Amino acid sequence: MLSRLGHPYVLLGLTALIWGANAVAGKLAVGHVSPMLMTFLRWAMAVLVLLPFVRPHLKRDREALRGRWGYFLLIGFLGFTAFNSLFYLALSYTTAIHAMIVQSSMPLVVFVGMFAIFRARTTPLQLVGFGLTLVGVLLTAAHGAFSTLLHLEVNEGDALMVVAVFCFGAYTILLSRKPTVHWISSIFLISLAAAFTSAPIALAEAALGHAQWPDAQGWAVLVFSVLLASIASQSLYIRGIEMIGANRANLFVNLVPIFGTLLAVAVLGEPLFAYHVVSLTLVLGGIMLAEFGKRNQRVATRPKPAG
């Protein structure tokens, strides 16, 4: 399936689109299922959906997976359990504008992490491209007026969101060292780790009396989250990182708030403003510039033919 989709830009663009849609779905879930229970059910249901298909792939990937169970447990916790739990918790203390601003720093976290850990090189054009995408996201977060950012106050929700961003950044960096196995094996093991590590958080929510079992609308959101946000988009993201690397793939994350805004206009009836179009142009332009810089780097370092 992933090979038929072809180009990594398509894979990562679809990933961002689904994640943007999932943000809208998350708004529709408020009051219909509690967040920690939703996190657990999302990954537990994903495991059940994948279970009938994964056995032959796990058998074929057995040698590559030998001794790597701790690795999958770690990235499942960081990328799926910790990020989602902290994100939901952060929104209890801070605004969506704050969360969006902090989340827009994720590509920078990945850039710095990849350089610090693996000495991954970046070009000046890549840095300029990153800057453009950051401006585009901040423009969306500030609702078209950067002066809005000057009046924002930092609170504990912002601190939680910073931790969430570092968790997903670490997940992305670690994905760049994932063993070469079938995508179904990867997403199944990461989802299994997330279900296992999110269970205690859901139990704690229930013990505190805050758990809410999903109603009809909650189940509808969960089905969407399982099939698209959990299985499809995460598989596309993993494949995108395999194809172009963590630095370049993570830059597409900045499309998420843009797509989320456009979908909120279509689904929730929120108004569309000119700055939304400008933001989308900046983000897309930044990604294109960063990709152009990376291609130039490859051409510059390619050995010249003898003679």
ABEGO torsion letter per residue (X at the ends): XAAAAEBAAAAAAAAAAAAAAAAAAAAAABGABBAAAAAAAAAAAAAAAAAAAAAAAAAAAAAAABGAAAAAAAAAAAAAAAAAAAAAAAAAABBAAAAAAAAAAAAAAAAAAAAAAAGBBBBAAAAAAAAAAAAAAAAAAAGGBAAAAAABBBBAAAAAAAAAAAAAAAAAAAAAABBBBBAAAAAAAAAAAAAAAAAAAAAAAAAAGABBBBBAAAAAAAAAAAAAAAAAAAAAAAAAAAAAEAAAAAAAAAAAAAAAAAAAAAAAGBBBBAAAAAAAAAAAAAAAAAAAAAAAAAAAABBBBBX
